[in-house]
C-alpha cells in the first residue's frame, strides 16, 4: 500500500484515484485482450469451415508494405 501512497503523493492525487485509474486501465487492457481472443477464434472457425486462408509469407509481405509507407490491399484468401 505504501507504493500506492507514494504514487498518489507524487501525482498530487488520492490513493483512491490511483487505484481507480489502475483498475480502469486493467479493464481496458483485458477487454482488448478478450476481443483479440474472440477474433482469433472466429478466424480459426472461418478457416476450418471454408478452408480459405492466406499463408504466413503472404501476410508478412502484405504487412511489410504499410511499414514501408506503401498502401496495399490485403492478400486474397485461397484454399
mmJSON file of the N, C-alpha and C atoms, coordinates in Angstrom:
{"data_MODEL":{"atom_site":{
"group_PDB":["ATOM","ATOM","ATOM","ATOM","ATOM","ATOM","ATOM","ATOM","ATOM","ATOM","ATOM","ATOM","ATOM","ATOM","ATOM","ATOM","ATOM","ATOM","ATOM","ATOM","ATOM","ATOM","ATOM","ATOM","ATOM","ATOM","ATOM","ATOM","ATOM","ATOM","ATOM","ATOM","ATOM","ATOM","ATOM","ATOM","ATOM","ATOM","ATOM","ATOM","ATOM","ATOM","ATOM","ATOM","ATOM","ATOM","ATOM","ATOM","ATOM","ATOM","ATOM","ATOM","ATOM","ATOM","ATOM","ATOM","ATOM","ATOM","ATOM","ATOM","ATOM","ATOM","ATOM","ATOM","ATOM","ATOM","ATOM","ATOM","ATOM","ATOM","ATOM","ATOM","ATOM","ATOM","ATOM","ATOM","ATOM","ATOM","ATOM","ATOM","ATOM","ATOM","ATOM","ATOM","ATOM","ATOM","ATOM","ATOM","ATOM","ATOM","ATOM","ATOM","ATOM","ATOM","ATOM","ATOM","ATOM","ATOM","ATOM","ATOM","ATOM","ATOM","ATOM","ATOM","ATOM","ATOM","ATOM","ATOM","ATOM","ATOM","ATOM","ATOM","ATOM","ATOM","ATOM","ATOM","ATOM","ATOM","ATOM","ATOM","ATOM","ATOM","ATOM","ATOM","ATOM","ATOM","ATOM","ATOM","ATOM","ATOM","ATOM","ATOM","ATOM","ATOM","ATOM","ATOM","ATOM","ATOM","ATOM","ATOM","ATOM","ATOM","ATOM","ATOM","ATOM","ATOM","ATOM","ATOM","ATOM","ATOM","ATOM","ATOM","ATOM","ATOM","ATOM","ATOM","ATOM","ATOM","ATOM","ATOM","ATOM","ATOM","ATOM","ATOM","ATOM","ATOM","ATOM","ATOM","ATOM","ATOM","ATOM","ATOM","ATOM","ATOM","ATOM","ATOM","ATOM","ATOM","ATOM","ATOM","ATOM","ATOM","ATOM","ATOM","ATOM","ATOM","ATOM","ATOM","ATOM","ATOM","ATOM","ATOM","ATOM","ATOM","ATOM","ATOM","ATOM","ATOM","ATOM","ATOM","ATOM","ATOM","ATOM","ATOM","ATOM","ATOM","ATOM","ATOM","ATOM","ATOM","ATOM","ATOM","ATOM","ATOM","ATOM","ATOM","ATOM","ATOM","ATOM","ATOM","ATOM","ATOM","ATOM","ATOM","ATOM","ATOM","ATOM","ATOM","ATOM","ATOM","ATOM","ATOM","ATOM","ATOM","ATOM","ATOM","ATOM"],
"id":[1,2,3,4,5,6,7,8,9,10,11,12,13,14,15,16,17,18,19,20,21,22,23,24,25,26,27,28,29,30,31,32,33,34,35,36,37,38,39,40,41,42,43,44,45,46,47,48,49,50,51,52,53,54,55,56,57,58,59,60,61,62,63,64,65,66,67,68,69,70,71,72,73,74,75,76,77,78,79,80,81,82,83,84,85,86,87,88,89,90,91,92,93,94,95,96,97,98,99,100,101,102,103,104,105,106,107,108,109,110,111,112,113,114,115,116,117,118,119,120,121,122,123,124,125,126,127,128,129,130,131,132,133,134,135,136,137,138,139,140,141,142,143,144,145,146,147,148,149,150,151,152,153,154,155,156,157,158,159,160,161,162,163,164,165,166,167,168,169,170,171,172,173,174,175,176,177,178,179,180,181,182,183,184,185,186,187,188,189,190,191,192,193,194,195,196,197,198,199,200,201,202,203,204,205,206,207,208,209,210,211,212,213,214,215,216,217,218,219,220,221,222,223,224,225,226,227,228,229,230,231,232,233,234,235,236,237],
"type_symbol":["N","C","C","N","C","C","N","C","C","N","C","C","N","C","C","N","C","C","N","C","C","N","C","C","N","C","C","N","C","C","N","C","C","N","C","C","N","C","C","N","C","C","N","C","C","N","C","C","N","C","C","N","C","C","N","C","C","N","C","C","N","C","C","N","C","C","N","C","C","N","C","C","N","C","C","N","C","C","N","C","C","N","C","C","N","C","C","N","C","C","N","C","C","N","C","C","N","C","C","N","C","C","N","C","C","N","C","C","N","C","C","N","C","C","N","C","C","N","C","C","N","C","C","N","C","C","N","C","C","N","C","C","N","C","C","N","C","C","N","C","C","N","C","C","N","C","C","N","C","C","N","C","C","N","C","C","N","C","C","N","C","C","N","C","C","N","C","C","N","C","C","N","C","C","N","C","C","N","C","C","N","C","C","N","C","C","N","C","C","N","C","C","N","C","C","N","C","C","N","C","C","N","C","C","N","C","C","N","C","C","N","C","C","N","C","C","N","C","C","N","C","C","N","C","C","N","C","C","N","C","C","N","C","C","N","C","C"],
"label_atom_id":["N","CA","C","N","CA","C","N","CA","C","N","CA","C","N","CA","C","N","CA","C","N","CA","C","N","CA","C","N","CA","C","N","CA","C","N","CA","C","N","CA","C","N","CA","C","N","CA","C","N","CA","C","N","CA","C","N","CA","C","N","CA","C","N","CA","C","N","CA","C","N","CA","C","N","CA","C","N","CA","C","N","CA","C","N","CA","C","N","CA","C","N","CA","C","N","CA","C","N","CA","C","N","CA","C","N","CA","C","N","CA","C","N","CA","C","N","CA","C","N","CA","C","N","CA","C","N","CA","C","N","CA","C","N","CA","C","N","CA","C","N","CA","C","N","CA","C","N","CA","C","N","CA","C","N","CA","C","N","CA","C","N","CA","C","N","CA","C","N","CA","C","N","CA","C","N","CA","C","N","CA","C","N","CA","C","N","CA","C","N","CA","C","N","CA","C","N","CA","C","N","CA","C","N","CA","C","N","CA","C","N","CA","C","N","CA","C","N","CA","C","N","CA","C","N","CA","C","N","CA","C","N","CA","C","N","CA","C","N","CA","C","N","CA","C","N","CA","C","N","CA","C","N","CA","C","N","CA","C","N","CA","C","N","CA","C","N","CA","C","N","CA","C","N","CA","C"],
"label_alt_id":[null,null,null,null,null,null,null,null,null,null,null,null,null,null,null,null,null,null,null,null,null,null,null,null,null,null,null,null,null,null,null,null,null,null,null,null,null,null,null,null,null,null,null,null,null,null,null,null,null,null,null,null,null,null,null,null,null,null,null,null,null,null,null,null,null,null,null,null,null,null,null,null,null,null,null,null,null,null,null,null,null,null,null,null,null,null,null,null,null,null,null,null,null,null,null,null,null,null,null,null,null,null,null,null,null,null,null,null,null,null,null,null,null,null,null,null,null,null,null,null,null,null,null,null,null,null,null,null,null,null,null,null,null,null,null,null,null,null,null,null,null,null,null,null,null,null,null,null,null,null,null,null,null,null,null,null,null,null,null,null,null,null,null,null,null,null,null,null,null,null,null,null,null,null,null,null,null,null,null,null,null,null,null,null,null,null,null,null,null,null,null,null,null,null,null,null,null,null,null,null,null,null,null,null,null,null,null,null,null,null,null,null,null,null,null,null,null,null,null,null,null,null,null,null,null,null,null,null,null,null,null,null,null,null,null,null,null],
"label_comp_id":["UNK","UNK","UNK","UNK","UNK","UNK","UNK","UNK","UNK","UNK","UNK","UNK","UNK","UNK","UNK","UNK","UNK","UNK","UNK","UNK","UNK","UNK","UNK","UNK","UNK","UNK","UNK","UNK","UNK","UNK","UNK","UNK","UNK","UNK","UNK","UNK","UNK","UNK","UNK","UNK","UNK","UNK","UNK","UNK","UNK","UNK","UNK","UNK","UNK","UNK","UNK","UNK","UNK","UNK","UNK","UNK","UNK","UNK","UNK","UNK","UNK","UNK","UNK","UNK","UNK","UNK","UNK","UNK","UNK","UNK","UNK","UNK","UNK","UNK","UNK","UNK","UNK","UNK","UNK","UNK","UNK","UNK","UNK","UNK","UNK","UNK","UNK","UNK","UNK","UNK","UNK","UNK","UNK","UNK","UNK","UNK","UNK","UNK","UNK","UNK","UNK","UNK","UNK","UNK","UNK","UNK","UNK","UNK","UNK","UNK","UNK","UNK","UNK","UNK","UNK","UNK","UNK","UNK","UNK","UNK","UNK","UNK","UNK","UNK","UNK","UNK","UNK","UNK","UNK","UNK","UNK","UNK","UNK","UNK","UNK","UNK","UNK","UNK","UNK","UNK","UNK","UNK","UNK","UNK","UNK","UNK","UNK","UNK","UNK","UNK","UNK","UNK","UNK","UNK","UNK","UNK","UNK","UNK","UNK","UNK","UNK","UNK","UNK","UNK","UNK","UNK","UNK","UNK","UNK","UNK","UNK","UNK","UNK","UNK","UNK","UNK","UNK","UNK","UNK","UNK","UNK","UNK","UNK","UNK","UNK","UNK","UNK","UNK","UNK","UNK","UNK","UNK","UNK","UNK","UNK","UNK","UNK","UNK","UNK","UNK","UNK","UNK","UNK","UNK","UNK","UNK","UNK","UNK","UNK","UNK","UNK","UNK","UNK","UNK","UNK","UNK","UNK","UNK","UNK","UNK","UNK","UNK","UNK","UNK","UNK","UNK","UNK","UNK","UNK","UNK","UNK","UNK","UNK","UNK","UNK","UNK","UNK"],
"label_asym_id":["A","A","A","A","A","A","A","A","A","A","A","A","A","A","A","A","A","A","A","A","A","A","A","A","A","A","A","A","A","A","A","A","A","A","A","A","A","A","A","A","A","A","A","A","A","A","A","A","A","A","A","A","A","A","A","A","A","A","A","A","A","A","A","A","A","A","A","A","A","A","A","A","A","A","A","A","A","A","A","A","A","A","A","A","A","A","A","A","A","A","A","A","A","A","A","A","A","A","A","A","A","A","A","A","A","A","A","A","A","A","A","A","A","A","A","A","A","A","A","A","A","A","A","A","A","A","A","A","A","A","A","A","A","A","A","A","A","A","A","A","A","A","A","A","A","A","A","A","A","A","A","A","A","A","A","A","A","A","A","A","A","A","A","A","A","A","A","A","A","A","A","A","A","A","A","A","A","A","A","A","A","A","A","A","A","A","A","A","A","A","A","A","A","A","A","A","A","A","A","A","A","A","A","A","A","A","A","A","A","A","A","A","A","A","A","A","A","A","A","A","A","A","A","A","A","A","A","A","A","A","A","A","A","A","A","A","A"],
"label_entity_id":["1","1","1","1","1","1","1","1","1","1","1","1","1","1","1","1","1","1","1","1","1","1","1","1","1","1","1","1","1","1","1","1","1","1","1","1","1","1","1","1","1","1","1","1","1","1","1","1","1","1","1","1","1","1","1","1","1","1","1","1","1","1","1","1","1","1","1","1","1","1","1","1","1","1","1","1","1","1","1","1","1","1","1","1","1","1","1","1","1","1","1","1","1","1","1","1","1","1","1","1","1","1","1","1","1","1","1","1","1","1","1","1","1","1","1","1","1","1","1","1","1","1","1","1","1","1","1","1","1","1","1","1","1","1","1","1","1","1","1","1","1","1","1","1","1","1","1","1","1","1","1","1","1","1","1","1","1","1","1","1","1","1","1","1","1","1","1","1","1","1","1","1","1","1","1","1","1","1","1","1","1","1","1","1","1","1","1","1","1","1","1","1","1","1","1","1","1","1","1","1","1","1","1","1","1","1","1","1","1","1","1","1","1","1","1","1","1","1","1","1","1","1","1","1","1","1","1","1","1","1","1","1","1","1","1","1","1"],
"label_seq_id":[1,1,1,2,2,2,3,3,3,4,4,4,5,5,5,6,6,6,7,7,7,8,8,8,9,9,9,10,10,10,11,11,11,12,12,12,13,13,13,14,14,14,15,15,15,16,16,16,17,17,17,18,18,18,19,19,19,20,20,20,21,21,21,22,22,22,23,23,23,24,24,24,25,25,25,26,26,26,27,27,27,28,28,28,29,29,29,30,30,30,31,31,31,32,32,32,33,33,33,34,34,34,35,35,35,36,36,36,37,37,37,38,38,38,39,39,39,40,40,40,41,41,41,42,42,42,43,43,43,44,44,44,45,45,45,46,46,46,47,47,47,48,48,48,49,49,49,50,50,50,51,51,51,52,52,52,53,53,53,54,54,54,55,55,55,56,56,56,57,57,57,58,58,58,59,59,59,60,60,60,61,61,61,62,62,62,63,63,63,64,64,64,65,65,65,66,66,66,67,67,67,68,68,68,69,69,69,70,70,70,71,71,71,72,72,72,73,73,73,74,74,74,75,75,75,76,76,76,77,77,77,78,78,78,79,79,79],
"pdbx_PDB_ins_code":[null,null,null,null,null,null,null,null,null,null,null,null,null,null,null,null,null,null,null,null,null,null,null,null,null,null,null,null,null,null,null,null,null,null,null,null,null,null,null,null,null,null,null,null,null,null,null,null,null,null,null,null,null,null,null,null,null,null,null,null,null,null,null,null,null,null,null,null,null,null,null,null,null,null,null,null,null,null,null,null,null,null,null,null,null,null,null,null,null,null,null,null,null,null,null,null,null,null,null,null,null,null,null,null,null,null,null,null,null,null,null,null,null,null,null,null,null,null,null,null,null,null,null,null,null,null,null,null,null,null,null,null,null,null,null,null,null,null,null,null,null,null,null,null,null,null,null,null,null,null,null,null,null,null,null,null,null,null,null,null,null,null,null,null,null,null,null,null,null,null,null,null,null,null,null,null,null,null,null,null,null,null,null,null,null,null,null,null,null,null,null,null,null,null,null,null,null,null,null,null,null,null,null,null,null,null,null,null,null,null,null,null,null,null,null,null,null,null,null,null,null,null,null,null,null,null,null,null,null,null,null,null,null,null,null,null,null],
"Cartn_x":[0.82,0.0,0.86,2.054,2.926,3.214,3.344,3.625,2.49,1.254,0.1,0.119,0.456,0.506,1.603,2.761,3.845,3.451,2.856,2.406,1.378,0.446,-0.593,0.025,0.945,1.586,2.384,3.089,3.91,3.058,1.837,0.933,-0.112,0.026,-0.921,-2.361,-2.533,-3.839,-4.042,-5.261,-5.539,-5.178,-4.884,-4.652,-5.859,-7.049,-8.258,-8.241,-7.834,-7.765,-6.778,-5.612,-4.584,-5.115,-5.772,-6.306,-7.422,-8.293,-9.38,-8.818,-7.81,-7.167,-6.532,-5.883,-5.261,-6.318,-7.424,-8.499,-9.094,-9.292,-9.835,-8.893,-7.593,-6.62,-6.597,-6.714,-6.764,-7.985,-9.129,-10.355,-10.211,-9.67,-9.493,-8.568,-7.452,-6.483,-7.114,-7.858,-8.47,-9.586,-10.338,-11.366,-10.726,-9.616,-8.909,-8.378,-7.849,-7.329,-8.452,-9.596,-10.736,-11.234,-11.271,-11.703,-10.733,-9.436,-8.436,-8.635,-8.899,-9.134,-10.367,-11.454,-12.687,-12.476,-11.743,-11.459,-10.624,-9.652,-8.805,-9.623,-10.5,-11.349,-12.302,-12.853,-13.745,-12.978,-11.752,-10.942,-10.614,-10.289,-9.974,-11.204,-12.354,-13.594,-13.893,-13.7,-13.925,-12.978,-11.737,-10.751,-11.132,-11.539,-11.917,-13.158,-14.073,-15.324,-15.136,-14.387,-14.263,-12.977,-11.961,-10.661,-9.876,-10.484,-9.819,-8.796,-7.66,-6.607,-5.602,-4.721,-3.542,-2.348,-1.277,-0.097,0.61,1.462,2.257,3.138,3.684,4.531,3.734,2.506,1.651,1.303,0.994,0.664,1.882,3.046,4.266,4.584,4.453,4.723,3.751,2.498,1.476,1.771,2.089,2.341,3.62,4.553,5.791,5.52,4.485,4.208,3.784,2.802,2.476,3.658,4.464,5.649,6.589,6.6,7.455,6.749,5.549,4.819,4.007,3.793,3.036,1.645,0.663,-0.681,-0.716,-1.43,-1.521,-2.827,-3.454,-4.655,-4.246,-5.121,-4.868,-4.761,-3.971,-3.857,-5.191,-5.409,-6.624,-6.524,-7.628,-7.659,-7.855,-7.275,-7.394,-7.429,-7.749,-7.758,-6.563],
"Cartn_y":[-1.201,0.0,1.26,1.165,2.349,2.829,1.89,2.246,3.105,2.716,3.488,4.869,4.945,6.247,7.127,6.533,7.306,7.8,6.907,7.311,8.437,8.285,9.303,10.642,10.621,11.862,12.501,11.683,12.239,12.822,12.346,12.847,13.825,14.107,15.002,14.539,13.236,12.588,11.776,11.327,10.477,9.034,8.237,6.807,6.159,6.591,6.071,6.343,7.532,7.882,6.972,6.748,5.901,4.481,3.947,2.589,2.514,3.511,3.524,3.599,4.429,4.561,3.232,2.565,1.272,0.246,0.231,-0.711,-0.406,0.861,1.234,0.805,1.023,0.625,-0.895,-1.616,-3.072,-3.536,-2.926,-3.303,-3.082,-1.942,-1.647,-2.675,-2.969,-3.935,-5.326,-5.74,-7.064,-7.146,-6.074,-6.065,-6.203,-5.514,-5.633,-7.054,-7.625,-8.989,-9.967,-9.808,-10.691,-10.547,-9.323,-9.111,-9.776,-9.675,-10.326,-11.838,-12.389,-13.834,-14.25,-13.496,-13.798,-13.701,-12.673,-12.516,-13.684,-14.113,-15.229,-16.516,-16.754,-17.943,-17.894,-16.717,-16.575,-16.82,-16.313,-16.529,-18.01,-18.662,-20.086,-20.892,-20.563,-21.243,-21.024,-19.801,-19.496,-20.306,-20.382,-21.155,-22.633,-23.154,-24.557,-24.84,-23.887,-24.062,-23.935,-22.924,-22.625,-23.146,-23.333,-23.726,-22.549,-21.365,-20.189,-19.638,-19.203,-18.66,-17.89,-17.194,-16.597,-17.187,-17.431,-18.014,-16.962,-17.427,-16.508,-15.638,-16.212,-15.454,-14.354,-14.669,-13.665,-12.548,-12.926,-11.921,-11.057,-11.676,-10.908,-9.916,-10.374,-9.488,-8.318,-8.595,-7.54,-6.561,-7.057,-6.191,-5.367,-5.835,-5.078,-3.803,-3.811,-2.643,-1.425,-1.536,-0.353,0.105,-0.848,-0.481,0.377,0.137,0.903,2.163,2.425,3.62,3.469,2.241,1.99,1.465,1.838,1.279,-0.077,-1.011,-2.33,-2.993,-3.64,-4.415,-5.707,-6.187,-7.458,-8.58,-9.598,-10.704,-11.442,-11.983,-12.75,-14.094,-14.488,-15.796,-16.879,-18.026,-19.164,-20.436,-21.533,-22.81,-23.638],
"Cartn_z":[0.0,0.0,0.0,0.518,0.531,-0.879,-1.819,-3.207,-3.76,-3.495,-3.963,-3.34,-2.082,-1.404,-1.986,-2.288,-2.9,-4.29,-5.081,-6.414,-6.325,-5.405,-5.241,-4.866,-3.936,-3.495,-4.629,-5.403,-6.489,-7.616,-7.726,-8.767,-8.226,-6.943,-6.259,-6.441,-6.255,-6.33,-5.068,-4.877,-3.716,-4.05,-3.022,-3.272,-3.966,-3.603,-4.227,-5.734,-6.143,-7.558,-8.28,-7.685,-8.291,-8.481,-7.472,-7.568,-8.603,-8.626,-9.603,-11.022,-11.225,-12.53,-12.953,-12.032,-12.335,-12.731,-12.036,-12.352,-13.721,-14.03,-15.344,-16.459,-16.281,-17.299,-17.455,-16.345,-16.383,-17.174,-16.912,-17.62,-19.125,-19.523,-20.947,-21.582,-20.918,-21.448,-21.576,-20.564,-20.593,-21.628,-21.836,-22.876,-24.257,-24.491,-25.763,-25.955,-24.883,-24.948,-25.263,-24.631,-24.873,-26.311,-26.83,-28.211,-29.179,-28.91,-29.75,-29.743,-28.564,-28.438,-29.229,-29.089,-29.817,-31.326,-31.772,-33.197,-33.72,-32.943,-33.36,-33.458,-32.487,-32.538,-33.731,-34.025,-35.175,-36.475,-36.566,-37.759,-37.924,-36.829,-36.89,-37.32,-36.774,-37.144,-38.624,-39.099,-40.514,-41.392,-41.008,-41.78,-41.785,-40.634,-40.538,-41.383,-41.444,-42.175,-43.684,-44.099,-45.534,-46.157,-45.375,-45.898,-46.461,-46.477,-47.031,-46.041,-46.567,-45.716,-46.572,-45.916,-46.533,-45.792,-46.491,-45.848,-44.996,-44.124,-43.3,-44.18,-45.231,-46.148,-46.843,-47.256,-47.89,-46.919,-45.69,-44.673,-44.357,-44.222,-43.932,-45.045,-46.3,-47.438,-47.447,-47.132,-47.089,-45.963,-44.773,-43.622,-43.788,-44.591,-44.816,-45.599,-46.437,-47.278,-46.455,-45.548,-44.733,-43.867,-43.406,-42.633,-43.471,-44.78,-45.692,-46.198,-45.687,-46.084,-47.354,-47.781,-49.006,-48.669,-49.481,-49.338,-50.024,-49.418,-50.018,-49.607,-50.549,-50.252,-49.567,-48.712,-48.028,-49.056,-48.76,-49.719,-49.867,-51.051,-51.295,-50.581,-49.969,-49.315,-50.365,-50.129,-51.048,-50.235,-50.905,-50.169,-50.511],
"occupancy":[1.0,1.0,1.0,1.0,1.0,1.0,1.0,1.0,1.0,1.0,1.0,1.0,1.0,1.0,1.0,1.0,1.0,1.0,1.0,1.0,1.0,1.0,1.0,1.0,1.0,1.0,1.0,1.0,1.0,1.0,1.0,1.0,1.0,1.0,1.0,1.0,1.0,1.0,1.0,1.0,1.0,1.0,1.0,1.0,1.0,1.0,1.0,1.0,1.0,1.0,1.0,1.0,1.0,1.0,1.0,1.0,1.0,1.0,1.0,1.0,1.0,1.0,1.0,1.0,1.0,1.0,1.0,1.0,1.0,1.0,1.0,1.0,1.0,1.0,1.0,1.0,1.0,1.0,1.0,1.0,1.0,1.0,1.0,1.0,1.0,1.0,1.0,1.0,1.0,1.0,1.0,1.0,1.0,1.0,1.0,1.0,1.0,1.0,1.0,1.0,1.0,1.0,1.0,1.0,1.0,1.0,1.0,1.0,1.0,1.0,1.0,1.0,1.0,1.0,1.0,1.0,1.0,1.0,1.0,1.0,1.0,1.0,1.0,1.0,1.0,1.0,1.0,1.0,1.0,1.0,1.0,1.0,1.0,1.0,1.0,1.0,1.0,1.0,1.0,1.0,1.0,1.0,1.0,1.0,1.0,1.0,1.0,1.0,1.0,1.0,1.0,1.0,1.0,1.0,1.0,1.0,1.0,1.0,1.0,1.0,1.0,1.0,1.0,1.0,1.0,1.0,1.0,1.0,1.0,1.0,1.0,1.0,1.0,1.0,1.0,1.0,1.0,1.0,1.0,1.0,1.0,1.0,1.0,1.0,1.0,1.0,1.0,1.0,1.0,1.0,1.0,1.0,1.0,1.0,1.0,1.0,1.0,1.0,1.0,1.0,1.0,1.0,1.0,1.0,1.0,1.0,1.0,1.0,1.0,1.0,1.0,1.0,1.0,1.0,1.0,1.0,1.0,1.0,1.0,1.0,1.0,1.0,1.0,1.0,1.0,1.0,1.0,1.0,1.0,1.0,1.0,1.0,1.0,1.0,1.0,1.0,1.0],
"B_iso_or_equiv":[0.0,0.0,0.0,0.0,0.0,0.0,0.0,0.0,0.0,0.0,0.0,0.0,0.0,0.0,0.0,0.0,0.0,0.0,0.0,0.0,0.0,0.0,0.0,0.0,0.0,0.0,0.0,0.0,0.0,0.0,0.0,0.0,0.0,0.0,0.0,0.0,0.0,0.0,0.0,0.0,0.0,0.0,0.0,0.0,0.0,0.0,0.0,0.0,0.0,0.0,0.0,0.0,0.0,0.0,0.0,0.0,0.0,0.0,0.0,0.0,0.0,0.0,0.0,0.0,0.0,0.0,0.0,0.0,0.0,0.0,0.0,0.0,0.0,0.0,0.0,0.0,0.0,0.0,0.0,0.0,0.0,0.0,0.0,0.0,0.0,0.0,0.0,0.0,0.0,0.0,0.0,0.0,0.0,0.0,0.0,0.0,0.0,0.0,0.0,0.0,0.0,0.0,0.0,0.0,0.0,0.0,0.0,0.0,0.0,0.0,0.0,0.0,0.0,0.0,0.0,0.0,0.0,0.0,0.0,0.0,0.0,0.0,0.0,0.0,0.0,0.0,0.0,0.0,0.0,0.0,0.0,0.0,0.0,0.0,0.0,0.0,0.0,0.0,0.0,0.0,0.0,0.0,0.0,0.0,0.0,0.0,0.0,0.0,0.0,0.0,0.0,0.0,0.0,0.0,0.0,0.0,0.0,0.0,0.0,0.0,0.0,0.0,0.0,0.0,0.0,0.0,0.0,0.0,0.0,0.0,0.0,0.0,0.0,0.0,0.0,0.0,0.0,0.0,0.0,0.0,0.0,0.0,0.0,0.0,0.0,0.0,0.0,0.0,0.0,0.0,0.0,0.0,0.0,0.0,0.0,0.0,0.0,0.0,0.0,0.0,0.0,0.0,0.0,0.0,0.0,0.0,0.0,0.0,0.0,0.0,0.0,0.0,0.0,0.0,0.0,0.0,0.0,0.0,0.0,0.0,0.0,0.0,0.0,0.0,0.0,0.0,0.0,0.0,0.0,0.0,0.0,0.0,0.0,0.0,0.0,0.0,0.0],
"pdbx_formal_charge":[null,null,null,null,null,null,null,null,null,null,null,null,null,null,null,null,null,null,null,null,null,null,null,null,null,null,null,null,null,null,null,null,null,null,null,null,null,null,null,null,null,null,null,null,null,null,null,null,null,null,null,null,null,null,null,null,null,null,null,null,null,null,null,null,null,null,null,null,null,null,null,null,null,null,null,null,null,null,null,null,null,null,null,null,null,null,null,null,null,null,null,null,null,null,null,null,null,null,null,null,null,null,null,null,null,null,null,null,null,null,null,null,null,null,null,null,null,null,null,null,null,null,null,null,null,null,null,null,null,null,null,null,null,null,null,null,null,null,null,null,null,null,null,null,null,null,null,null,null,null,null,null,null,null,null,null,null,null,null,null,null,null,null,null,null,null,null,null,null,null,null,null,null,null,null,null,null,null,null,null,null,null,null,null,null,null,null,null,null,null,null,null,null,null,null,null,null,null,null,null,null,null,null,null,null,null,null,null,null,null,null,null,null,null,null,null,null,null,null,null,null,null,null,null,null,null,null,null,null,null,null,null,null,null,null,null,null],
"auth_seq_id":[1,1,1,2,2,2,3,3,3,4,4,4,5,5,5,6,6,6,7,7,7,8,8,8,9,9,9,10,10,10,11,11,11,12,12,12,13,13,13,14,14,14,15,15,15,16,16,16,17,17,17,18,18,18,19,19,19,20,20,20,21,21,21,22,22,22,23,23,23,24,24,24,25,25,25,26,26,26,27,27,27,28,28,28,29,29,29,30,30,30,31,31,31,32,32,32,33,33,33,34,34,34,35,35,35,36,36,36,37,37,37,38,38,38,39,39,39,40,40,40,41,41,41,42,42,42,43,43,43,44,44,44,45,45,45,46,46,46,47,47,47,48,48,48,49,49,49,50,50,50,51,51,51,52,52,52,53,53,53,54,54,54,55,55,55,56,56,56,57,57,57,58,58,58,59,59,59,60,60,60,61,61,61,62,62,62,63,63,63,64,64,64,65,65,65,66,66,66,67,67,67,68,68,68,69,69,69,70,70,70,71,71,71,72,72,72,73,73,73,74,74,74,75,75,75,76,76,76,77,77,77,78,78,78,79,79,79],
"auth_comp_id":["UNK","UNK","UNK","UNK","UNK","UNK","UNK","UNK","UNK","UNK","UNK","UNK","UNK","UNK","UNK","UNK","UNK","UNK","UNK","UNK","UNK","UNK","UNK","UNK","UNK","UNK","UNK","UNK","UNK","UNK","UNK","UNK","UNK","UNK","UNK","UNK","UNK","UNK","UNK","UNK","UNK","UNK","UNK","UNK","UNK","UNK","UNK","UNK","UNK","UNK","UNK","UNK","UNK","UNK","UNK","UNK","UNK","UNK","UNK","UNK","UNK","UNK","UNK","UNK","UNK","UNK","UNK","UNK","UNK","UNK","UNK","UNK","UNK","UNK","UNK","UNK","UNK","UNK","UNK","UNK","UNK","UNK","UNK","UNK","UNK","UNK","UNK","UNK","UNK","UNK","UNK","UNK","UNK","UNK","UNK","UNK","UNK","UNK","UNK","UNK","UNK","UNK","UNK","UNK","UNK","UNK","UNK","UNK","UNK","UNK","UNK","UNK","UNK","UNK","UNK","UNK","UNK","UNK","UNK","UNK","UNK","UNK","UNK","UNK","UNK","UNK","UNK","UNK","UNK","UNK","UNK","UNK","UNK","UNK","UNK","UNK","UNK","UNK","UNK","UNK","UNK","UNK","UNK","UNK","UNK","UNK","UNK","UNK","UNK","UNK","UNK","UNK","UNK","UNK","UNK","UNK","UNK","UNK","UNK","UNK","UNK","UNK","UNK","UNK","UNK","UNK","UNK","UNK","UNK","UNK","UNK","UNK","UNK","UNK","UNK","UNK","UNK","UNK","UNK","UNK","UNK","UNK","UNK","UNK","UNK","UNK","UNK","UNK","UNK","UNK","UNK","UNK","UNK","UNK","UNK","UNK","UNK","UNK","UNK","UNK","UNK","UNK","UNK","UNK","UNK","UNK","UNK","UNK","UNK","UNK","UNK","UNK","UNK","UNK","UNK","UNK","UNK","UNK","UNK","UNK","UNK","UNK","UNK","UNK","UNK","UNK","UNK","UNK","UNK","UNK","UNK","UNK","UNK","UNK","UNK","UNK","UNK"],
"auth_asym_id":["A","A","A","A","A","A","A","A","A","A","A","A","A","A","A","A","A","A","A","A","A","A","A","A","A","A","A","A","A","A","A","A","A","A","A","A","A","A","A","A","A","A","A","A","A","A","A","A","A","A","A","A","A","A","A","A","A","A","A","A","A","A","A","A","A","A","A","A","A","A","A","A","A","A","A","A","A","A","A","A","A","A","A","A","A","A","A","A","A","A","A","A","A","A","A","A","A","A","A","A","A","A","A","A","A","A","A","A","A","A","A","A","A","A","A","A","A","A","A","A","A","A","A","A","A","A","A","A","A","A","A","A","A","A","A","A","A","A","A","A","A","A","A","A","A","A","A","A","A","A","A","A","A","A","A","A","A","A","A","A","A","A","A","A","A","A","A","A","A","A","A","A","A","A","A","A","A","A","A","A","A","A","A","A","A","A","A","A","A","A","A","A","A","A","A","A","A","A","A","A","A","A","A","A","A","A","A","A","A","A","A","A","A","A","A","A","A","A","A","A","A","A","A","A","A","A","A","A","A","A","A","A","A","A","A","A","A"],
"auth_atom_id":["N","CA","C","N","CA","C","N","CA","C","N","CA","C","N","CA","C","N","CA","C","N","CA","C","N","CA","C","N","CA","C","N","CA","C","N","CA","C","N","CA","C","N","CA","C","N","CA","C","N","CA","C","N","CA","C","N","CA","C","N","CA","C","N","CA","C","N","CA","C","N","CA","C","N","CA","C","N","CA","C","N","CA","C","N","CA","C","N","CA","C","N","CA","C","N","CA","C","N","CA","C","N","CA","C","N","CA","C","N","CA","C","N","CA","C","N","CA","C","N","CA","C","N","CA","C","N","CA","C","N","CA","C","N","CA","C","N","CA","C","N","CA","C","N","CA","C","N","CA","C","N","CA","C","N","CA","C","N","CA","C","N","CA","C","N","CA","C","N","CA","C","N","CA","C","N","CA","C","N","CA","C","N","CA","C","N","CA","C","N","CA","C","N","CA","C","N","CA","C","N","CA","C","N","CA","C","N","CA","C","N","CA","C","N","CA","C","N","CA","C","N","CA","C","N","CA","C","N","CA","C","N","CA","C","N","CA","C","N","CA","C","N","CA","C","N","CA","C","N","CA","C","N","CA","C","N","CA","C","N","CA","C","N","CA","C","N","CA","C","N","CA","C","N","CA","C"],
"pdbx_PDB_model_num":[1,1,1,1,1,1,1,1,1,1,1,1,1,1,1,1,1,1,1,1,1,1,1,1,1,1,1,1,1,1,1,1,1,1,1,1,1,1,1,1,1,1,1,1,1,1,1,1,1,1,1,1,1,1,1,1,1,1,1,1,1,1,1,1,1,1,1,1,1,1,1,1,1,1,1,1,1,1,1,1,1,1,1,1,1,1,1,1,1,1,1,1,1,1,1,1,1,1,1,1,1,1,1,1,1,1,1,1,1,1,1,1,1,1,1,1,1,1,1,1,1,1,1,1,1,1,1,1,1,1,1,1,1,1,1,1,1,1,1,1,1,1,1,1,1,1,1,1,1,1,1,1,1,1,1,1,1,1,1,1,1,1,1,1,1,1,1,1,1,1,1,1,1,1,1,1,1,1,1,1,1,1,1,1,1,1,1,1,1,1,1,1,1,1,1,1,1,1,1,1,1,1,1,1,1,1,1,1,1,1,1,1,1,1,1,1,1,1,1,1,1,1,1,1,1,1,1,1,1,1,1,1,1,1,1,1,1]
}}}
